Amino acid sequence: MSRIGKKSIPVPGGVKVAVNAASRTVSIEGPKGKTSFVYRPEVKVDFSEAEKAITCTVDDPAKIDVGNRRAYWGTTRATLNNMVAGVTKGYERKLEIVGVGWDAKVAGKKITLKLGYADPIELAIPDGLTVAVEQGVNVTITGIDRQKVGAFASLIRSKRKPEPYNGKGVKYSDEVIQRKQGKAFGA
């Protein structure tokens, strides 16, 4: 049995859940926004209005170990849990730009990064995300979709990963860069 899949997901007040079994779609709406998810046919999702909880089950328990049913079960439950957390609290990822003359600016639906290359890098901000830049070097990405927030933060970081000698680059705010000594001269 899936340890993650069999846990029910509590739904806080102010959050509306709609499960459509025919199209295998779950729609969740909360104070931060609305999101939906199409789950796998091997998994069954139910919402109990009385218990205010979402439960995930596998359609045929005798075939639990056939294929990837256990993985689909746990993944569906984790995704729905992230959706409930996203529409209530939201997700946030912070990045820091380390380097002399390196910075970021937001203009409309684009972020412009100056990372030591000849030309600035322009990236389109995906729908549903909000990007804020403080002091030119602290970038904050917020949104209700955990996957989108993490993917966009990773895209920005990939444009200039931090290097271990001087520590320059784009890094997550909680990331620790293992520094190297470099070449030793003399002696």
Secondary structure, DSSP 8 states (H G I E B T S, - for coil): --TTTTS-EE--TT-EEEEETTTTEEEEE-SS-EEEEE--TTEEEEEETTTTEEEEEES-GGGTTSTTHHHHHHHHHHHHHHHHHHHHT-EEEEEEEESTT-EEEEETTEEEEE-SSSS-EEEE--TTEEEEEETTTEEEEEES-HHHHHHHHHHHHHTS---TTT--EEEETT-------------
